[in-house]
Amino acid sequence: MPQITVEYSAELADDFDRPAFARALHEAVVEIAAARPPACKTQFRRSEDTVVGPDTEGHAVVHVTLGLLAGRTEETKARLTEAVLELLRQYAKPGDDLALHASAEVRDLDPSYRKFESE
């Protein structure tokens, strides 16, 4: 915990500093949501096809989902969501020919959530 998934359009591959974004996001999650640094895990999923409205060209999408153990206030979740969007402004810089559609959500992990770590 937290489980972070970043889905992004392939058109952003060269214009999205994913490692720097993940490091900065982990720092924000620790500061805002009191997560432990070694517990922060981010997976990036590249999407080859993006369609926005009727257009298949000229758009890129980034959506970040953060799954946290239950117990954070709605205010904490909102602060974290705003921090994610600000970090996307810093680390996802598409060219002038691309409109960026960025979004984020923070959700509670289901009570059935379990994990293990191998050594």
C-alpha positions as CSV (number, residue, x, y, z in Angstrom):
1,M,0.0,0.0,0.0
2,P,-0.4,2.4,-1.7
3,Q,-1.1,0.8,-5.0
4,I,-0.6,3.4,-7.8
5,T,-1.4,2.8,-11.4
6,V,-0.6,5.3,-14.1
7,E,-2.3,4.7,-17.5
8,Y,-0.9,7.0,-20.3
9,S,-1.1,7.4,-24.0
10,A,1.7,6.1,-26.1
11,E,2.0,9.5,-27.7
12,L,3.5,10.7,-24.3
13,A,6.2,8.1,-24.1
14,D,9.0,10.6,-24.9
15,D,7.4,13.6,-23.1
16,F,6.5,12.0,-19.7
17,D,9.3,11.6,-17.2
18,R,7.8,8.6,-15.5
19,P,10.6,7.8,-13.0
20,A,10.8,11.4,-11.7
21,F,7.0,11.6,-11.6
22,A,6.9,8.4,-9.5
23,R,9.5,9.6,-7.1
24,A,7.8,12.9,-6.6
25,L,4.4,11.2,-6.3
26,H,5.8,8.8,-3.6
27,E,7.0,11.8,-1.6
28,A,3.6,13.4,-1.9
29,V,1.8,10.3,-0.7
30,V,4.1,10.0,2.3
31,E,3.6,13.6,3.2
32,I,-0.1,13.9,2.6
33,A,-1.4,10.4,3.3
34,A,1.1,9.2,5.9
35,A,2.3,6.2,3.8
36,R,5.6,4.6,4.4
37,P,8.2,5.3,1.6
38,P,9.1,1.6,1.0
39,A,5.4,0.8,0.7
40,C,4.8,3.1,-2.3
41,K,4.5,1.1,-5.6
42,T,3.7,2.6,-9.0
43,Q,3.0,0.7,-12.2
44,F,2.9,2.4,-15.6
45,R,0.6,1.1,-18.3
46,R,1.1,2.4,-21.8
47,S,-1.9,2.5,-24.0
48,E,-1.4,2.3,-27.8
49,D,-4.8,3.7,-28.7
50,T,-6.4,6.8,-27.4
51,V,-9.7,8.3,-28.7
52,V,-11.1,11.5,-27.2
53,G,-14.6,12.3,-28.4
54,P,-14.7,11.8,-32.2
55,D,-11.0,12.4,-32.6
56,T,-8.2,9.8,-32.8
57,E,-5.4,12.3,-33.4
58,G,-4.0,15.2,-31.3
59,H,-5.0,13.9,-27.9
60,A,-3.1,12.2,-25.0
61,V,-4.6,10.9,-21.8
62,V,-3.0,10.2,-18.4
63,H,-5.1,8.8,-15.6
64,V,-3.6,8.0,-12.2
65,T,-5.4,5.7,-9.7
66,L,-4.2,5.6,-6.1
67,G,-5.5,2.8,-3.9
68,L,-5.0,3.4,-0.2
69,L,-6.0,1.4,2.9
70,A,-9.3,2.8,4.3
71,G,-9.2,5.5,6.9
72,R,-8.1,8.7,5.0
73,T,-10.4,11.6,5.2
74,E,-12.1,13.0,2.1
75,E,-10.0,16.1,2.5
76,T,-6.8,14.1,2.5
77,K,-7.9,12.2,-0.6
78,A,-8.8,15.5,-2.3
79,R,-5.4,17.1,-1.4
80,L,-3.6,14.0,-2.8
81,T,-5.6,14.1,-6.0
82,E,-4.7,17.8,-6.5
83,A,-1.1,17.0,-5.8
84,V,-1.1,14.3,-8.5
85,L,-2.5,16.7,-11.1
86,E,0.1,19.3,-10.2
87,L,2.8,16.7,-10.6
88,L,1.4,15.7,-14.0
89,R,1.7,19.3,-15.0
90,Q,5.4,19.2,-14.1
91,Y,6.4,15.8,-15.6
92,A,4.0,15.3,-18.6
93,K,4.9,17.9,-21.2
94,P,3.4,17.0,-24.6
95,G,4.3,18.9,-27.7
96,D,2.2,21.8,-29.0
97,D,0.4,19.4,-31.3
98,L,-1.0,17.3,-28.5
99,A,-3.8,18.2,-26.0
100,L,-3.3,16.5,-22.7
101,H,-6.3,15.2,-20.7
102,A,-5.1,14.4,-17.2
103,S,-7.1,13.0,-14.3
104,A,-6.6,11.3,-11.0
105,E,-8.6,9.5,-8.3
106,V,-7.9,8.2,-4.9
107,R,-9.9,5.3,-3.7
108,D,-10.0,3.0,-0.7
109,L,-8.7,-0.5,-1.3
110,D,-11.2,-3.2,-0.7
111,P,-11.2,-4.8,2.8
112,S,-10.2,-8.0,1.1
113,Y,-6.8,-6.5,0.0
114,R,-3.8,-8.6,1.0
115,K,-0.2,-8.6,-0.1
116,F,3.0,-10.5,0.4
117,E,6.6,-9.7,-0.3
118,S,9.3,-12.2,-1.2
119,E,12.9,-11.8,-0.3
